[in-house]
């Protein structure tokens, strides 16, 4: 798998560390990038299986999260991460 570009890495880290379900605009505001840049980066990560997309409960937008996903750094085994 190719490494994430800097904007995508920052967005993934935000979703992973906060554990929140955020829209592309909310991610863009927190990371400091344009909302369309965030949208396309988030869509790319969703296609790669790195994040989840879900419909927003009150609007037409999608939310993005890593809710329920387990990420293990390359080269490590899950047992090492849990220890």
N, C-alpha and C positions, 0 to 999 in steps of 0.2 A: 504494500500500500504506500502511495506517495505521502510524504509528510505534508502537514497543513501549512498553508501560507500564513504569514503573521496575523492578518486580520481574522482569518478563520480560527487560528489557534486562540487568539484573545477571546473570541466569541464562545468557543467551546469551553475554555477555562471559566468564563463567567457563568455559563449554564451549569457546569460541573460543580463549581464552588458554592453557588447560591442555592442550587436545587430547585429554583423557581421555574415556572412555565411563563415564558416571555414572548411577546410579539417581536417581529423584526425591528419595528420602530423603537421598542424599549431596549433591545439589545444594542442597536445603533447609538442611542443616547448614552448608554452606560460605557460603551467601548470608545465612543468618539469618532464614529464614521458615518457616512451617508446611509440613509435607510435602504436604498436600492442595493448598495454594496452589501449590506447586512443580509438583505433578502436573498440575493443570489448565492452568497457564501453559505447561508443556513440551508438553502435548498440543496446545494452541492453536498454538504455534510449529511443531510438526511438521505440523499440517494446512496451515499457510501455506507449508511447504517451507523453513523457515529452519534446521531441525535434522533429524537422522535418528533414528529409533527402531530398536532391535534387541533381540531377546530376550537376557536376561542368561544367560551360559553355565551358571550353577549354581543359579539360582533362578527363580521364576515371574515375576519383575519384568522390566520393560523397562529398557534403558539408552538414554541420550540422548547425542548427539555431533554435532559438525560435521565429522566425519572425512570427508575427501575433497571437502568443499564449498568453493567459492570465493565469498567475499563481497567485493563491491566497494562502497565508500561511494557513496551517491547523488550523481550529478553527475560522477563520475570514470570514466575509461575504464580498462580492465584494463592497458593499456600504461603509464599513469601510476602505477598501484599497483606494478607490477613494477619500475619504474625506480629 
